[in-house]
Amino acid sequence: MARFIAAQFIVTLVLTNILGLVSHAAYAAQSSTIAVIYPELVEPYRGVISSIIDGIQEQAKEPVKLFPLGNGHDISQLAESISRDHTAVIIALGKTGLGATERWRGKIPIIVGALLLTPDNNEEGVAGISLAADPELLLARLKQLAPSVKRVHVVYSPENSEWLVSLARASVRKLNLKLYSYKSNDIKSSALFYRDILEHSQPGEDAVWLLPDPVAIDGRITLPLLLRGAWNNDVLLFSSSPVQVKRGALFALFPDNRKMGGSLATMAESYIGDNAAHMKNNIVPLKDLQAAINVRTAEHIGLSISNEERNNYELVFPAP
């Protein structure tokens, strides 16, 4: 009898351990849920958010739960869902998505996307991918398109764009370029800098990098004057905006929304589990990019863009 009881005890102990392991594994699986918080928007912005979410769902290895935020959304209901689903990491899209994550800062890793982020406004427990194009990729495309360019000029506000200019300084040397940067505090100062740059530029040797910086460039006043001056002086303009290319800049690198979603998923999953405790507040520039080019501007400044080369651009202006 004693042997029988002992045997029962061992079996019970083994089963308890096994069930405990299964239960722990099940909980761990539950706790790997990725929550995606995003605003419900009208077109064309809805399509952008949808493409990002598609990329997240395609790339994510863990279950993804979507939380759309409409007007007058109830944060308490969102909180209940986040808790119930044992959410391991949150991807917040846009300003509305980020704003809704306030109560989880420092508790659940938060990855931010679909915003023009800077490391300067980074918050505790938050990492993300900015909409700003990686300067190294922009400069590499410039050198590929126009090998004769020697100098790159950029007007910027330190608050918005110091980090991008710093990244560019680290990249120009290996591309055999020189970077000239001009700190500006307002649109008027920026306009004066652009005037001086254009007056002293050499055709084919100078290029101007237009940052996504509201202090550096204004679409209604500064940009038209700059486009006209660049055209008259054969100065190359490049940016992160297809709209600026359509208006006359040579080329731009802009977000590939679906691939960006995939990168957000990869970043989010890197902070699941034990890595959450070691989360670095890290904002990186966007590397998932598409390209736009203005062939009329290219011809004007003496660059020949073959049909084969045009196939490397998602957008070509003027439209064929």
N, C-alpha and C positions, 0 to 999 in steps of 0.2 A: 504493500500500500504506500509506504514511504517513497519507494522508487517511482510509483505512478504519480504521486503528488508532485514530486520533484520534476518529473518529465513534463507534467502539465504546466508547471511554473516556467520551465525553460521555453516551452512552446509559446506560452502567453507572452513572455518577455520578448521573444523573437518577433512574434506578430505585432506587439506594441511598437517595437523599434521600426519594423517595416512600414506599419501604418503611419507612424510618425514621420518617417522619411517621405512617404507618399504625400502626406498632408503638407509637409514643408515644401516639397517640390511643387505641389499644386498652388500653394500660396505664392511661391516664388514666381510661378508662371503668371499668376494673377497680377503680381506687383510689377510686372514688366510692361504694363499697358502704357502706351504713349497717347496723351491727350493733345489734340490739336484744337486750339481756341482761335477763332477767326471771325471777322465781321461779315454779316450778310450785306452785300453791296449790289448796286445796279450795274448793268453793263456800261462800259467795257471792263470795269474793275472786277466784276464777278468772275469773268473769264480768267483773269490773271490769278486770282485766289484759287479757282478751281484747278488750274494747271499746276500750281504749287502743291496743292493737296494730292493731286494725282501722282506727282513725283514722290511725295512722302509715302503714300500707300504702296507704290511700286517697289521702293527701296527698303522700306522698314521690314525687319525680320520679326519684330514683336507686334502684337495686336495694336491697331490704331483706332481710337475713339474720337469722333468728331463732335465739336461743340460750337455750332454757329451762334453768333450774338446779333440779335436784331435790336431794334429800338426798344428801350425799356426792358432790356434783358434782366433776368432775376439772378443775381450772383449767388444767392443762397441755394438755388436749385443746382447751379453749376458746382458749388462746393460739395453738395451731397453726392453728386455723380463722381466727382474727382475722388472723394473718400471711398465711395462704394466700389469703384473700379480698381482700387489699390494702385493709383497712377504712380508710375516711377519717374516720369519726366514729362514736362509740358512744352509743346511747341506753340508759341504765341505769334500770330501773324498780324502785322499792322499795328497801328497805334491803339486801336480798340482792344485787340487781343492782348497786347502787353499790359494795358491798363487794368484788364480783368484779372491779372495774376498777382496783384498786390499782396493778398493774404498768404501766398505760398512762397514769397521771397525768402530764401535761406532755408526752406523746408523741403521743397521739391526743386530739382534742377529745371531751369527755364531757358529754353532756346528761342531766340527771337529772329524772325525773318520778315521780309516784305516791308522793311523800314530803312531809311537812310540813317543808319546808326553810326556813331563815332565812339571810340573807346572812352572819351572824356565824359560822356553821359551814361557810362556803364553803371549798373547797379549790382549790389551783392547777390550772388547766386544766379547771375544772368550771363549767358554767352549768346553768340549769334553771328549771322552772316549779313553784312551790310549790303544794301543795293548798289553801293559805290563799286565801280569796276576796279579790279586789281591793277594798280599803276604799272607794274612790270609787264602785264599782258598788253596794255595800251601802248606802252613805249616800244615793245617788241613789234607790234603791228605797224607802228609808225615807221620803224627802221626797215621793215620788210617792204612797205609801200614806197617809201621815199628815202633810199639809202644816202642821198646827198645831204640830208638834214643833219646839222651839227649842234644846233642849240634849241632847247625847249624852254619856253617861257610860260609861267603859270602865276596868275593872280589869285590870292586866296585869303580867307579870314582864318586866323589861328584857331578860333573856337570850333569852326566847322571842319576844317580841312588840314590842320597841321599833321595829323597822322598819315594822310594820303601823300602829302608832300615829303614826309620823312621816308616813307616806303619808296617813293620815286627816287630820292637821293641815293638810296642803297642799290638802285637798279641801273642808273644811267651809265655808270662807269663801265660795266661789262658790255654795254651796247654802244660804247664809244660816242656818248652824247654828253653835253653839258646842260645842266639844269639851272635856270635863273628864276628864282621865286621872289614874289613881291607881296608883302603883307598889307592887307587892306582892311579898314574898319567900316567902310561904307561904299555905296554904289558910286558916288562921285569920285572918290579916290581910285576906285577900280577903273573907271572910265579914263582917268588921267594916265594910269599905268598903261592901259591898252594903247592909248594915243602915242605914248613914248616908244612902246615896243614896236609899233607899226612904222614909226618915223625912222627908226634905226635898224630895221630888219633888212636882211639880204634875201632876195628871191631864191628859193630852193634850199636855203641854209637854215632858215628860222621857222619854227612851228610854235603855235600857241595851244596849250592844253586848257580846255574849258571844263572846269570842275562843276559838279552838282552842288554849288555853293551859292545861296541867294545873295550873299554879300559880294561875290566875285562877278556875277553875271545876272543881268536883268533881261528877260525875254522881250520886253516892250521897248526899251530904250537902248541899253548897252549892246545887246546882241545885234540889232540891225546896223548900228554904226560900226561895230567890229567886223561884221560880215562884209560890209561895203569896203571898209579899209583894207581888209585882208585880200579881197578880190583885186582891188586896185594896185596893191603892193605885192601880189603873188606870194602871200604868206599862207601857210598851211594851218588850218584849224582842225582840231580833233577833240572828241568829247565822249560822254556816256549817253548821249541823247539822240535817237533817230530823228526827232523833230528838228534838231539843229542841223543834222545832215541834210534833211529835206530842204532846209532853208539856205544851205550853202557850205556848211562845214564839210571837210573831205570825208571823214569816216567817224564812226562811233562803235563802241562795244557796249552792248546793253544786255539786260538779264535774259537768260534762258530759263523761264519760270519752272518748267517741269524738272530740268536737271537741278536747279536750285533747291526744289523740294526734296530731291533725293539727297543732296548734300546736308540739308537740315535734318533729315532722318538719320543719316550716318552720324552727325554730330550729337544728336539727341541720344542715340543708343550707346555712344561712347561714355555717357554719364550715368548709365543704368547700373544699379547694384553698388559694389564697393567703390566704384569710381566717383559716385555722387559726392562722397566726402572730400574728394580731392579736386572738385570742380574749380576751374580757373575762370575768372571773369574775363572772357576773351571775345573780342569782336574782330572779325577778319573781313577783308574785302572780298568781293564776289569774283569767283573764277569760272562760274558757269555762265558763259557769255555767247551771244550771237553778234553778228557784225552787220553794219550798214555802210554803204558807200555812195558818194555822189560822183558819178562818172563825168558829169559836165564840169564840176570843179576840178576833177583830176585832169581832164584835157586842158583846162585853162592854165593850170600851173605846170603843164608839160609832162604829165604822167600818163602812160599808156596802160589801160586796164583791158586785158584780153578777155574773150568770152569765157575761157577756162578759169581765169582769176575771178570773174564775176560770180562763178558758181560757188565761191568760198564765202559769199555774202548772202545773208538771209533777206536783206532789203537792199534794193538798188534804186537810186534816184538819179534823174527823173525816171519814172516807171516806164519800162520798155513798151 
